[in-house]
Structure formats: structure tokens, C-alpha cells
């Protein structure tokens, strides 16, 4: 049986779910679902970041830092490593310099197994 999944997941997102042995730490279906959520969120944040840039915070790195701080909270619904990926992707979509962010391990105690 062939895999009919049409969306290419970038290596940078696979890295969020790859363990030290270079194997996925979650089933591919989970990784795909999480990728779609994270990619959608990054795209959704483009307008917010542009608005912030033009009205309140002219420094791109500060906008990205603030967005990352919001996404890195347990209530955000994304893993800390996913939060870092989302902000890196957001910078790419905006054509802004990529911020230096710490990307914690994908297994995070604040992220319930049932949500993954």
C-alpha cells in the first residue's frame, strides 16, 4: 500500500520529533498532524506579526521573541520545541532574520500524552 499523503514535511520539523538515534519519537500520523497545526499557526501569525511591526514594536527580533514567549507556555497547546519551530517558520514566511531560540526536547512533561 502506498502512502497517499500529499504534504511534504520539512526536515526541520522532523527534527522536532527525532530522537538521538535519528528515529521518530512519535508515529508518523502524529507528526503529520502536529506539522499541519504548527504550519497553520505560523501562517496565521504572519498578519499579527506584521501588525505589531507597523504599529507597536518596530524591532523584528523583539516581535518574534514575544510570540515565542507566548507559544512556549503550557497553555499554548504546542510543545516547546514546536513553539521554537513555529517562530523560525514565521521568520521565514516574513523574510525576517531567524531568531536564536532554545528548542527544548520534544518530550515535555506539560504536554499530555493524550494530546499528542
Phi and psi restraints in degrees (range 20) as a CNS / XPLOR table:
assign (resid 1 and name C) (resid 2 and name N)
       (resid 2 and name CA) (resid 2 and name C) 1.0 -91.4 20.0 2
assign (resid 2 and name N) (resid 2 and name CA)
       (resid 2 and name C) (resid 3 and name N) 1.0 158.0 20.0 2
assign (resid 2 and name C) (resid 3 and name N)
       (resid 3 and name CA) (resid 3 and name C) 1.0 -90.5 20.0 2
assign (resid 3 and name N) (resid 3 and name CA)
       (resid 3 and name C) (resid 4 and name N) 1.0 115.1 20.0 2
assign (resid 3 and name C) (resid 4 and name N)
       (resid 4 and name CA) (resid 4 and name C) 1.0 -91.2 20.0 2
assign (resid 4 and name N) (resid 4 and name CA)
       (resid 4 and name C) (resid 5 and name N) 1.0 11.3 20.0 2
assign (resid 4 and name C) (resid 5 and name N)
       (resid 5 and name CA) (resid 5 and name C) 1.0 -67.5 20.0 2
assign (resid 5 and name N) (resid 5 and name CA)
       (resid 5 and name C) (resid 6 and name N) 1.0 127.4 20.0 2
assign (resid 5 and name C) (resid 6 and name N)
       (resid 6 and name CA) (resid 6 and name C) 1.0 -97.2 20.0 2
assign (resid 6 and name N) (resid 6 and name CA)
       (resid 6 and name C) (resid 7 and name N) 1.0 -14.6 20.0 2
assign (resid 6 and name C) (resid 7 and name N)
       (resid 7 and name CA) (resid 7 and name C) 1.0 -93.7 20.0 2
assign (resid 7 and name N) (resid 7 and name CA)
       (resid 7 and name C) (resid 8 and name N) 1.0 128.0 20.0 2
assign (resid 7 and name C) (resid 8 and name N)
       (resid 8 and name CA) (resid 8 and name C) 1.0 -82.7 20.0 2
assign (resid 8 and name N) (resid 8 and name CA)
       (resid 8 and name C) (resid 9 and name N) 1.0 124.5 20.0 2
assign (resid 8 and name C) (resid 9 and name N)
       (resid 9 and name CA) (resid 9 and name C) 1.0 -90.4 20.0 2
assign (resid 9 and name N) (resid 9 and name CA)
       (resid 9 and name C) (resid 10 and name N) 1.0 126.0 20.0 2
assign (resid 9 and name C) (resid 10 and name N)
       (resid 10 and name CA) (resid 10 and name C) 1.0 -69.7 20.0 2
assign (resid 10 and name N) (resid 10 and name CA)
       (resid 10 and name C) (resid 11 and name N) 1.0 153.3 20.0 2
assign (resid 10 and name C) (resid 11 and name N)
       (resid 11 and name CA) (resid 11 and name C) 1.0 -57.3 20.0 2
assign (resid 11 and name N) (resid 11 and name CA)
       (resid 11 and name C) (resid 12 and name N) 1.0 -32.8 20.0 2
assign (resid 11 and name C) (resid 12 and name N)
       (resid 12 and name CA) (resid 12 and name C) 1.0 -62.7 20.0 2
assign (resid 12 and name N) (resid 12 and name CA)
       (resid 12 and name C) (resid 13 and name N) 1.0 -32.2 20.0 2
assign (resid 12 and name C) (resid 13 and name N)
       (resid 13 and name CA) (resid 13 and name C) 1.0 -81.0 20.0 2
assign (resid 13 and name N) (resid 13 and name CA)
       (resid 13 and name C) (resid 14 and name N) 1.0 -38.6 20.0 2
assign (resid 13 and name C) (resid 14 and name N)
       (resid 14 and name CA) (resid 14 and name C) 1.0 -55.9 20.0 2
assign (resid 14 and name N) (resid 14 and name CA)
       (resid 14 and name C) (resid 15 and name N) 1.0 -34.7 20.0 2
assign (resid 14 and name C) (resid 15 and name N)
       (resid 15 and name CA) (resid 15 and name C) 1.0 -61.0 20.0 2
assign (resid 15 and name N) (resid 15 and name CA)
       (resid 15 and name C) (resid 16 and name N) 1.0 -29.3 20.0 2
assign (resid 15 and name C) (resid 16 and name N)
       (resid 16 and name CA) (resid 16 and name C) 1.0 -62.8 20.0 2
assign (resid 16 and name N) (resid 16 and name CA)
       (resid 16 and name C) (resid 17 and name N) 1.0 -32.2 20.0 2
assign (resid 16 and name C) (resid 17 and name N)
       (resid 17 and name CA) (resid 17 and name C) 1.0 -112.0 20.0 2
assign (resid 17 and name N) (resid 17 and name CA)
       (resid 17 and name C) (resid 18 and name N) 1.0 18.9 20.0 2
assign (resid 17 and name C) (resid 18 and name N)
       (resid 18 and name CA) (resid 18 and name C) 1.0 -104.8 20.0 2
assign (resid 18 and name N) (resid 18 and name CA)
       (resid 18 and name C) (resid 19 and name N) 1.0 131.4 20.0 2
assign (resid 18 and name C) (resid 19 and name N)
       (resid 19 and name CA) (resid 19 and name C) 1.0 -87.5 20.0 2
assign (resid 19 and name N) (resid 19 and name CA)
       (resid 19 and name C) (resid 20 and name N) 1.0 -176.5 20.0 2
assign (resid 19 and name C) (resid 20 and name N)
       (resid 20 and name CA) (resid 20 and name C) 1.0 -62.5 20.0 2
assign (resid 20 and name N) (resid 20 and name CA)
       (resid 20 and name C) (resid 21 and name N) 1.0 -24.2 20.0 2
assign (resid 20 and name C) (resid 21 and name N)
       (resid 21 and name CA) (resid 21 and name C) 1.0 -88.9 20.0 2
assign (resid 21 and name N) (resid 21 and name CA)
       (resid 21 and name C) (resid 22 and name N) 1.0 10.4 20.0 2
assign (resid 21 and name C) (resid 22 and name N)
       (resid 22 and name CA) (resid 22 and name C) 1.0 64.1 20.0 2
assign (resid 22 and name N) (resid 22 and name CA)
       (resid 22 and name C) (resid 23 and name N) 1.0 34.3 20.0 2
assign (resid 22 and name C) (resid 23 and name N)
       (resid 23 and name CA) (resid 23 and name C) 1.0 -119.8 20.0 2
assign (resid 23 and name N) (resid 23 and name CA)
       (resid 23 and name C) (resid 24 and name N) 1.0 150.5 20.0 2
assign (resid 23 and name C) (resid 24 and name N)
       (resid 24 and name CA) (resid 24 and name C) 1.0 -65.1 20.0 2
assign (resid 24 and name N) (resid 24 and name CA)
       (resid 24 and name C) (resid 25 and name N) 1.0 135.9 20.0 2
assign (resid 24 and name C) (resid 25 and name N)
       (resid 25 and name CA) (resid 25 and name C) 1.0 -87.1 20.0 2
assign (resid 25 and name N) (resid 25 and name CA)
       (resid 25 and name C) (resid 26 and name N) 1.0 -7.3 20.0 2
assign (resid 25 and name C) (resid 26 and name N)
       (resid 26 and name CA) (resid 26 and name C) 1.0 -135.8 20.0 2
assign (resid 26 and name N) (resid 26 and name CA)
       (resid 26 and name C) (resid 27 and name N) 1.0 157.6 20.0 2
assign (resid 26 and name C) (resid 27 and name N)
       (resid 27 and name CA) (resid 27 and name C) 1.0 -60.0 20.0 2
assign (resid 27 and name N) (resid 27 and name CA)
       (resid 27 and name C) (resid 28 and name N) 1.0 150.4 20.0 2
assign (resid 27 and name C) (resid 28 and name N)
       (resid 28 and name CA) (resid 28 and name C) 1.0 -57.3 20.0 2
assign (resid 28 and name N) (resid 28 and name CA)
       (resid 28 and name C) (resid 29 and name N) 1.0 -34.7 20.0 2
assign (resid 28 and name C) (resid 29 and name N)
       (resid 29 and name CA) (resid 29 and name C) 1.0 -62.3 20.0 2
assign (resid 29 and name N) (resid 29 and name CA)
       (resid 29 and name C) (resid 30 and name N) 1.0 -38.6 20.0 2
assign (resid 29 and name C) (resid 30 and name N)
       (resid 30 and name CA) (resid 30 and name C) 1.0 -67.3 20.0 2
assign (resid 30 and name N) (resid 30 and name CA)
       (resid 30 and name C) (resid 31 and name N) 1.0 -44.4 20.0 2
assign (resid 30 and name C) (resid 31 and name N)
       (resid 31 and name CA) (resid 31 and name C) 1.0 -61.4 20.0 2
assign (resid 31 and name N) (resid 31 and name CA)
       (resid 31 and name C) (resid 32 and name N) 1.0 -42.7 20.0 2
assign (resid 31 and name C) (resid 32 and name N)
       (resid 32 and name CA) (resid 32 and name C) 1.0 -61.7 20.0 2
assign (resid 32 and name N) (resid 32 and name CA)
       (resid 32 and name C) (resid 33 and name N) 1.0 -46.4 20.0 2
assign (resid 32 and name C) (resid 33 and name N)
       (resid 33 and name CA) (resid 33 and name C) 1.0 -62.9 20.0 2
assign (resid 33 and name N) (resid 33 and name CA)
       (resid 33 and name C) (resid 34 and name N) 1.0 -43.1 20.0 2
assign (resid 33 and name C) (resid 34 and name N)
       (resid 34 and name CA) (resid 34 and name C) 1.0 -66.1 20.0 2
assign (resid 34 and name N) (resid 34 and name CA)
       (resid 34 and name C) (resid 35 and name N) 1.0 -38.5 20.0 2
assign (resid 34 and name C) (resid 35 and name N)
       (resid 35 and name CA) (resid 35 and name C) 1.0 -60.7 20.0 2
assign (resid 35 and name N) (resid 35 and name CA)
       (resid 35 and name C) (resid 36 and name N) 1.0 -45.6 20.0 2
assign (resid 35 and name C) (resid 36 and name N)
       (resid 36 and name CA) (resid 36 and name C) 1.0 -61.8 20.0 2
assign (resid 36 and name N) (resid 36 and name CA)
       (resid 36 and name C) (resid 37 and name N) 1.0 -40.7 20.0 2
assign (resid 36 and name C) (resid 37 and name N)
       (resid 37 and name CA) (resid 37 and name C) 1.0 -63.5 20.0 2
assign (resid 37 and name N) (resid 37 and name CA)
       (resid 37 and name C) (resid 38 and name N) 1.0 -47.4 20.0 2
assign (resid 37 and name C) (resid 38 and name N)
       (resid 38 and name CA) (resid 38 and name C) 1.0 -67.3 20.0 2
assign (resid 38 and name N) (resid 38 and name CA)
       (resid 38 and name C) (resid 39 and name N) 1.0 -40.4 20.0 2
assign (resid 38 and name C) (resid 39 and name N)
       (resid 39 and name CA) (resid 39 and name C) 1.0 -64.8 20.0 2
assign (resid 39 and name N) (resid 39 and name CA)
       (resid 39 and name C) (resid 40 and name N) 1.0 -43.6 20.0 2
assign (resid 39 and name C) (resid 40 and name N)
       (resid 40 and name CA) (resid 40 and name C) 1.0 -61.6 20.0 2
assign (resid 40 and name N) (resid 40 and name CA)
       (resid 40 and name C) (resid 41 and name N) 1.0 -42.2 20.0 2
assign (resid 40 and name C) (resid 41 and name N)
       (resid 41 and name CA) (resid 41 and name C) 1.0 -64.4 20.0 2
assign (resid 41 and name N) (resid 41 and name CA)
       (resid 41 and name C) (resid 42 and name N) 1.0 -42.6 20.0 2
assign (resid 41 and name C) (resid 42 and name N)
       (resid 42 and name CA) (resid 42 and name C) 1.0 -59.8 20.0 2
assign (resid 42 and name N) (resid 42 and name CA)
       (resid 42 and name C) (resid 43 and name N) 1.0 -44.9 20.0 2
assign (resid 42 and name C) (resid 43 and name N)
       (resid 43 and name CA) (resid 43 and name C) 1.0 -65.0 20.0 2
assign (resid 43 and name N) (resid 43 and name CA)
       (resid 43 and name C) (resid 44 and name N) 1.0 -38.7 20.0 2
assign (resid 43 and name C) (resid 44 and name N)
       (resid 44 and name CA) (resid 44 and name C) 1.0 -64.6 20.0 2
assign (resid 44 and name N) (resid 44 and name CA)
       (resid 44 and name C) (resid 45 and name N) 1.0 -34.4 20.0 2
assign (resid 44 and name C) (resid 45 and name N)
       (resid 45 and name CA) (resid 45 and name C) 1.0 -77.1 20.0 2
assign (resid 45 and name N) (resid 45 and name CA)
       (resid 45 and name C) (resid 46 and name N) 1.0 -10.3 20.0 2
assign (resid 45 and name C) (resid 46 and name N)
       (resid 46 and name CA) (resid 46 and name C) 1.0 -57.2 20.0 2
assign (resid 46 and name N) (resid 46 and name CA)
       (resid 46 and name C) (resid 47 and name N) 1.0 -51.0 20.0 2
assign (resid 46 and name C) (resid 47 and name N)
       (resid 47 and name CA) (resid 47 and name C) 1.0 -62.0 20.0 2
assign (resid 47 and name N) (resid 47 and name CA)
       (resid 47 and name C) (resid 48 and name N) 1.0 -41.2 20.0 2
assign (resid 47 and name C) (resid 48 and name N)
       (resid 48 and name CA) (resid 48 and name C) 1.0 -61.9 20.0 2
assign (resid 48 and name N) (resid 48 and name CA)
       (resid 48 and name C) (resid 49 and name N) 1.0 -46.0 20.0 2
assign (resid 48 and name C) (resid 49 and name N)
       (resid 49 and name CA) (resid 49 and name C) 1.0 -64.5 20.0 2
assign (resid 49 and name N) (resid 49 and name CA)
       (resid 49 and name C) (resid 50 and name N) 1.0 -41.3 20.0 2
assign (resid 49 and name C) (resid 50 and name N)
       (resid 50 and name CA) (resid 50 and name C) 1.0 -64.0 20.0 2
assign (resid 50 and name N) (resid 50 and name CA)
       (resid 50 and name C) (resid 51 and name N) 1.0 -41.0 20.0 2
assign (resid 50 and name C) (resid 51 and name N)
       (resid 51 and name CA) (resid 51 and name C) 1.0 -62.7 20.0 2
assign (resid 51 and name N) (resid 51 and name CA)
       (resid 51 and name C) (resid 52 and name N) 1.0 -44.8 20.0 2
assign (resid 51 and name C) (resid 52 and name N)
       (resid 52 and name CA) (resid 52 and name C) 1.0 -59.8 20.0 2
assign (resid 52 and name N) (resid 52 and name CA)
       (resid 52 and name C) (resid 53 and name N) 1.0 -41.4 20.0 2
assign (resid 52 and name C) (resid 53 and name N)
       (resid 53 and name CA) (resid 53 and name C) 1.0 -64.2 20.0 2
assign (resid 53 and name N) (resid 53 and name CA)
       (resid 53 and name C) (resid 54 and name N) 1.0 -36.6 20.0 2
assign (resid 53 and name C) (resid 54 and name N)
       (resid 54 and name CA) (resid 54 and name C) 1.0 -90.0 20.0 2
assign (resid 54 and name N) (resid 54 and name CA)
       (resid 54 and name C) (resid 55 and name N) 1.0 -16.1 20.0 2
assign (resid 54 and name C) (resid 55 and name N)
       (resid 55 and name CA) (resid 55 and name C) 1.0 -118.4 20.0 2
assign (resid 55 and name N) (resid 55 and name CA)
       (resid 55 and name C) (resid 56 and name N) 1.0 -40.1 20.0 2
assign (resid 55 and name C) (resid 56 and name N)
       (resid 56 and name CA) (resid 56 and name C) 1.0 -120.2 20.0 2
assign (resid 56 and name N) (resid 56 and name CA)
       (resid 56 and name C) (resid 57 and name N) 1.0 -44.1 20.0 2
assign (resid 56 and name C) (resid 57 and name N)
       (resid 57 and name CA) (resid 57 and name C) 1.0 -126.3 20.0 2
assign (resid 57 and name N) (resid 57 and name CA)
       (resid 57 and name C) (resid 58 and name N) 1.0 101.5 20.0 2
assign (resid 57 and name C) (resid 58 and name N)
       (resid 58 and name CA) (resid 58 and name C) 1.0 -75.2 20.0 2
assign (resid 58 and name N) (resid 58 and name CA)
       (resid 58 and name C) (resid 59 and name N) 1.0 -10.4 20.0 2
assign (resid 58 and name C) (resid 59 and name N)
       (resid 59 and name CA) (resid 59 and name C) 1.0 -93.7 20.0 2
assign (resid 59 and name N) (resid 59 and name CA)
       (resid 59 and name C) (resid 60 and name N) 1.0 115.1 20.0 2
assign (resid 59 and name C) (resid 60 and name N)
       (resid 60 and name CA) (resid 60 and name C) 1.0 -58.0 20.0 2
assign (resid 60 and name N) (resid 60 and name CA)
       (resid 60 and name C) (resid 61 and name N) 1.0 -44.3 20.0 2
assign (resid 60 and name C) (resid 61 and name N)
       (resid 61 and name CA) (resid 61 and name C) 1.0 -63.3 20.0 2
assign (resid 61 and name N) (resid 61 and name CA)
       (resid 61 and name C) (resid 62 and name N) 1.0 -33.6 20.0 2
assign (resid 61 and name C) (resid 62 and name N)
       (resid 62 and name CA) (resid 62 and name C) 1.0 -70.0 20.0 2
assign (resid 62 and name N) (resid 62 and name CA)
       (resid 62 and name C) (resid 63 and name N) 1.0 -39.2 20.0 2
assign (resid 62 and name C) (resid 63 and name N)
       (resid 63 and name CA) (resid 63 and name C) 1.0 -61.2 20.0 2
assign (resid 63 and name N) (resid 63 and name CA)
       (resid 63 and name C) (resid 64 and name N) 1.0 -47.5 20.0 2
assign (resid 63 and name C) (resid 64 and name N)
       (resid 64 and name CA) (resid 64 and name C) 1.0 -65.0 20.0 2
assign (resid 64 and name N) (resid 64 and name CA)
       (resid 64 and name C) (resid 65 and name N) 1.0 -37.8 20.0 2
assign (resid 64 and name C) (resid 65 and name N)
       (resid 65 and name CA) (resid 65 and name C) 1.0 -63.0 20.0 2
assign (resid 65 and name N) (resid 65 and name CA)
       (resid 65 and name C) (resid 66 and name N) 1.0 -43.1 20.0 2
assign (resid 65 and name C) (resid 66 and name N)
       (resid 66 and name CA) (resid 66 and name C) 1.0 -66.4 20.0 2
assign (resid 66 and name N) (resid 66 and name CA)
       (resid 66 and name C) (resid 67 and name N) 1.0 -41.7 20.0 2
assign (resid 66 and name C) (resid 67 and name N)
       (resid 67 and name CA) (resid 67 and name C) 1.0 -63.1 20.0 2
assign (resid 67 and name N) (resid 67 and name CA)
       (resid 67 and name C) (resid 68 and name N) 1.0 -43.2 20.0 2
assign (resid 67 and name C) (resid 68 and name N)
       (resid 68 and name CA) (resid 68 and name C) 1.0 -61.3 20.0 2
assign (resid 68 and name N) (resid 68 and name CA)
       (resid 68 and name C) (resid 69 and name N) 1.0 -42.3 20.0 2
assign (resid 68 and name C) (resid 69 and name N)
       (resid 69 and name CA) (resid 69 and name C) 1.0 -59.6 20.0 2
assign (resid 69 and name N) (resid 69 and name CA)
       (resid 69 and name C) (resid 70 and name N) 1.0 -40.5 20.0 2
assign (resid 69 and name C) (resid 70 and name N)
       (resid 70 and name CA) (resid 70 and name C) 1.0 -67.8 20.0 2
assign (resid 70 and name N) (resid 70 and name CA)
       (resid 70 and name C) (resid 71 and name N) 1.0 -40.3 20.0 2
assign (resid 70 and name C) (resid 71 and name N)
       (resid 71 and name CA) (resid 71 and name C) 1.0 -73.8 20.0 2
assign (resid 71 and name N) (resid 71 and name CA)
       (resid 71 and name C) (resid 72 and name N) 1.0 -23.6 20.0 2
assign (resid 71 and name C) (resid 72 and name N)
       (resid 72 and name CA) (resid 72 and name C) 1.0 -81.6 20.0 2
assign (resid 72 and name N) (resid 72 and name CA)
       (resid 72 and name C) (resid 73 and name N) 1.0 -2.5 20.0 2
assign (resid 72 and name C) (resid 73 and name N)
       (resid 73 and name CA) (resid 73 and name C) 1.0 -79.8 20.0 2
assign (resid 73 and name N) (resid 73 and name CA)
       (resid 73 and name C) (resid 74 and name N) 1.0 150.3 20.0 2
assign (resid 73 and name C) (resid 74 and name N)
       (resid 74 and name CA) (resid 74 and name C) 1.0 -58.9 20.0 2
assign (resid 74 and name N) (resid 74 and name CA)
       (resid 74 and name C) (resid 75 and name N) 1.0 -30.0 20.0 2
assign (resid 74 and name C) (resid 75 and name N)
       (resid 75 and name CA) (resid 75 and name C) 1.0 -74.7 20.0 2
assign (resid 75 and name N) (resid 75 and name CA)
       (resid 75 and name C) (resid 76 and name N) 1.0 -9.8 20.0 2
assign (resid 75 and name C) (resid 76 and name N)
       (resid 76 and name CA) (resid 76 and name C) 1.0 -71.6 20.0 2
assign (resid 76 and name N) (resid 76 and name CA)
       (resid 76 and name C) (resid 77 and name N) 1.0 -22.3 20.0 2
assign (resid 76 and name C) (resid 77 and name N)
       (resid 77 and name CA) (resid 77 and name C) 1.0 85.5 20.0 2
assign (resid 77 and name N) (resid 77 and name CA)
       (resid 77 and name C) (resid 78 and name N) 1.0 8.4 20.0 2
assign (resid 77 and name C) (resid 78 and name N)
       (resid 78 and name CA) (resid 78 and name C) 1.0 -125.8 20.0 2
assign (resid 78 and name N) (resid 78 and name CA)
       (resid 78 and name C) (resid 79 and name N) 1.0 152.0 20.0 2
assign (resid 78 and name C) (resid 79 and name N)
       (resid 79 and name CA) (resid 79 and name C) 1.0 -65.8 20.0 2
assign (resid 79 and name N) (resid 79 and name CA)
       (resid 79 and name C) (resid 80 and name N) 1.0 153.7 20.0 2
assign (resid 79 and name C) (resid 80 and name N)
       (resid 80 and name CA) (resid 80 and name C) 1.0 -56.6 20.0 2
assign (resid 80 and name N) (resid 80 and name CA)
       (resid 80 and name C) (resid 81 and name N) 1.0 -38.7 20.0 2
assign (resid 80 and name C) (resid 81 and name N)
       (resid 81 and name CA) (resid 81 and name C) 1.0 -67.4 20.0 2
assign (resid 81 and name N) (resid 81 and name CA)
       (resid 81 and name C) (resid 82 and name N) 1.0 -34.7 20.0 2
assign (resid 81 and name C) (resid 82 and name N)
       (resid 82 and name CA) (resid 82 and name C) 1.0 -67.4 20.0 2
assign (resid 82 and name N) (resid 82 and name CA)
       (resid 82 and name C) (resid 83 and name N) 1.0 -38.9 20.0 2
assign (resid 82 and name C) (resid 83 and name N)
       (resid 83 and name CA) (resid 83 and name C) 1.0 -58.7 20.0 2
assign (resid 83 and name N) (resid 83 and name CA)
       (resid 83 and name C) (resid 84 and name N) 1.0 -44.1 20.0 2
assign (resid 83 and name C) (resid 84 and name N)
       (resid 84 and name CA) (resid 84 and name C) 1.0 -63.4 20.0 2
assign (resid 84 and name N) (resid 84 and name CA)
       (resid 84 and name C) (resid 85 and name N) 1.0 -42.5 20.0 2
assign (resid 84 and name C) (resid 85 and name N)
       (resid 85 and name CA) (resid 85 and name C) 1.0 -63.3 20.0 2
assign (resid 85 and name N) (resid 85 and name CA)
       (resid 85 and name C) (resid 86 and name N) 1.0 -43.5 20.0 2
assign (resid 85 and name C) (resid 86 and name N)
       (resid 86 and name CA) (resid 86 and name C) 1.0 -58.4 20.0 2
assign (resid 86 and name N) (resid 86 and name CA)
       (resid 86 and name C) (resid 87 and name N) 1.0 -44.1 20.0 2
assign (resid 86 and name C) (resid 87 and name N)
       (resid 87 and name CA) (resid 87 and name C) 1.0 -68.9 20.0 2
assign (resid 87 and name N) (resid 87 and name CA)
       (resid 87 and name C) (resid 88 and name N) 1.0 -38.2 20.0 2
assign (resid 87 and name C) (resid 88 and name N)
       (resid 88 and name CA) (resid 88 and name C) 1.0 -63.5 20.0 2
assign (resid 88 and name N) (resid 88 and name CA)
       (resid 88 and name C) (resid 89 and name N) 1.0 -41.7 20.0 2
assign (resid 88 and name C) (resid 89 and name N)
       (resid 89 and name CA) (resid 89 and name C) 1.0 -66.6 20.0 2
assign (resid 89 and name N) (resid 89 and name CA)
       (resid 89 and name C) (resid 90 and name N) 1.0 -40.0 20.0 2
assign (resid 89 and name C) (resid 90 and name N)
       (resid 90 and name CA) (resid 90 and name C) 1.0 -59.4 20.0 2
assign (resid 90 and name N) (resid 90 and name CA)
       (resid 90 and name C) (resid 91 and name N) 1.0 -45.6 20.0 2
assign (resid 90 and name C) (resid 91 and name N)
       (resid 91 and name CA) (resid 91 and name C) 1.0 -59.3 20.0 2
assign (resid 91 and name N) (resid 91 and name CA)
       (resid 91 and name C) (resid 92 and name N) 1.0 -40.4 20.0 2
assign (resid 91 and name C) (resid 92 and name N)
       (resid 92 and name CA) (resid 92 and name C) 1.0 -63.4 20.0 2
assign (resid 92 and name N) (resid 92 and name CA)
       (resid 92 and name C) (resid 93 and name N) 1.0 -45.5 20.0 2
assign (resid 92 and name C) (resid 93 and name N)
       (resid 93 and name CA) (resid 93 and name C) 1.0 -63.4 20.0 2
assign (resid 93 and name N) (resid 93 and name CA)
       (resid 93 and name C) (resid 94 and name N) 1.0 -34.0 20.0 2
assign (resid 93 and name C) (resid 94 and name N)
       (resid 94 and name CA) (resid 94 and name C) 1.0 -86.2 20.0 2
assign (resid 94 and name N) (resid 94 and name CA)
       (resid 94 and name C) (resid 95 and name N) 1.0 -8.9 20.0 2
assign (resid 94 and name C) (resid 95 and name N)
       (resid 95 and name CA) (resid 95 and name C) 1.0 60.6 20.0 2
assign (resid 95 and name N) (resid 95 and name CA)
       (resid 95 and name C) (resid 96 and name N) 1.0 41.7 20.0 2
assign (resid 95 and name C) (resid 96 and name N)
       (resid 96 and name CA) (resid 96 and name C) 1.0 -104.4 20.0 2
assign (resid 96 and name N) (resid 96 and name CA)
       (resid 96 and name C) (resid 97 and name N) 1.0 157.7 20.0 2
assign (resid 96 and name C) (resid 97 and name N)
       (resid 97 and name CA) (resid 97 and name C) 1.0 -59.4 20.0 2
assign (resid 97 and name N) (resid 97 and name CA)
       (resid 97 and name C) (resid 98 and name N) 1.0 139.9 20.0 2
assign (resid 97 and name C) (resid 98 and name N)
       (resid 98 and name CA) (resid 98 and name C) 1.0 -73.2 20.0 2
assign (resid 98 and name N) (resid 98 and name CA)
       (resid 98 and name C) (resid 99 and name N) 1.0 128.9 20.0 2
assign (resid 98 and name C) (resid 99 and name N)
       (resid 99 and name CA) (resid 99 and name C) 1.0 -77.1 20.0 2
assign (resid 99 and name N) (resid 99 and name CA)
       (resid 99 and name C) (resid 100 and name N) 1.0 155.1 20.0 2
assign (resid 99 and name C) (resid 100 and name N)
       (resid 100 and name CA) (resid 100 and name C) 1.0 -87.8 20.0 2
assign (resid 100 and name N) (resid 100 and name CA)
       (resid 100 and name C) (resid 101 and name N) 1.0 113.1 20.0 2
assign (resid 100 and name C) (resid 101 and name N)
       (resid 101 and name CA) (resid 101 and name C) 1.0 -126.8 20.0 2
assign (resid 101 and name N) (resid 101 and name CA)
       (resid 101 and name C) (resid 102 and name N) 1.0 146.6 20.0 2
assign (resid 101 and name C) (resid 102 and name N)
       (resid 102 and name CA) (resid 102 and name C) 1.0 -79.7 20.0 2
assign (resid 102 and name N) (resid 102 and name CA)
       (resid 102 and name C) (resid 103 and name N) 1.0 130.2 20.0 2
assign (resid 102 and name C) (resid 103 and name N)
       (resid 103 and name CA) (resid 103 and name C) 1.0 -111.4 20.0 2
assign (resid 103 and name N) (resid 103 and name CA)
       (resid 103 and name C) (resid 104 and name N) 1.0 101.5 20.0 2
assign (resid 103 and name C) (resid 104 and name N)
       (resid 104 and name CA) (resid 104 and name C) 1.0 -66.5 20.0 2
assign (resid 104 and name N) (resid 104 and name CA)
       (resid 104 and name C) (resid 105 and name N) 1.0 172.0 20.0 2
assign (resid 104 and name C) (resid 105 and name N)
       (resid 105 and name CA) (resid 105 and name C) 1.0 -59.1 20.0 2
assign (resid 105 and name N) (resid 105 and name CA)
       (resid 105 and name C) (resid 106 and name N) 1.0 144.0 20.0 2
assign (resid 105 and name C) (resid 106 and name N)
       (resid 106 and name CA) (resid 106 and name C) 1.0 -64.8 20.0 2
assign (resid 106 and name N) (resid 106 and name CA)
       (resid 106 and name C) (resid 107 and name N) 1.0 -24.9 20.0 2
assign (resid 106 and name C) (resid 107 and name N)
       (resid 107 and name CA) (resid 107 and name C) 1.0 -86.8 20.0 2
assign (resid 107 and name N) (resid 107 and name CA)
       (resid 107 and name C) (resid 108 and name N) 1.0 107.7 20.0 2
assign (resid 107 and name C) (resid 108 and name N)
       (resid 108 and name CA) (resid 108 and name C) 1.0 -120.4 20.0 2
assign (resid 108 and name N) (resid 108 and name CA)
       (resid 108 and name C) (resid 109 and name N) 1.0 129.8 20.0 2
assign (resid 108 and name C) (resid 109 and name N)
       (resid 109 and name CA) (resid 109 and name C) 1.0 -64.2 20.0 2
assign (resid 109 and name N) (resid 109 and name CA)
       (resid 109 and name C) (resid 110 and name N) 1.0 -21.9 20.0 2
assign (resid 109 and name C) (resid 110 and name N)
       (resid 110 and name CA) (resid 110 and name C) 1.0 -83.7 20.0 2
assign (resid 110 and name N) (resid 110 and name CA)
       (resid 110 and name C) (resid 111 and name N) 1.0 -3.3 20.0 2
assign (resid 110 and name C) (resid 111 and name N)
       (resid 111 and name CA) (resid 111 and name C) 1.0 -108.7 20.0 2
assign (resid 111 and name N) (resid 111 and name CA)
       (resid 111 and name C) (resid 112 and name N) 1.0 105.0 20.0 2
assign (resid 111 and name C) (resid 112 and name N)
       (resid 112 and name CA) (resid 112 and name C) 1.0 -60.1 20.0 2
assign (resid 112 and name N) (resid 112 and name CA)
       (resid 112 and name C) (resid 113 and name N) 1.0 140.5 20.0 2
assign (resid 112 and name C) (resid 113 and name N)
       (resid 113 and name CA) (resid 113 and name C) 1.0 -55.3 20.0 2
assign (resid 113 and name N) (resid 113 and name CA)
       (resid 113 and name C) (resid 114 and name N) 1.0 -36.5 20.0 2
assign (resid 113 and name C) (resid 114 and name N)
       (resid 114 and name CA) (resid 114 and name C) 1.0 -66.8 20.0 2
assign (resid 114 and name N) (resid 114 and name CA)
       (resid 114 and name C) (resid 115 and name N) 1.0 -20.3 20.0 2
assign (resid 114 and name C) (resid 115 and name N)
       (resid 115 and name CA) (resid 115 and name C) 1.0 -87.0 20.0 2
assign (resid 115 and name N) (resid 115 and name CA)
       (resid 115 and name C) (resid 116 and name N) 1.0 -11.1 20.0 2
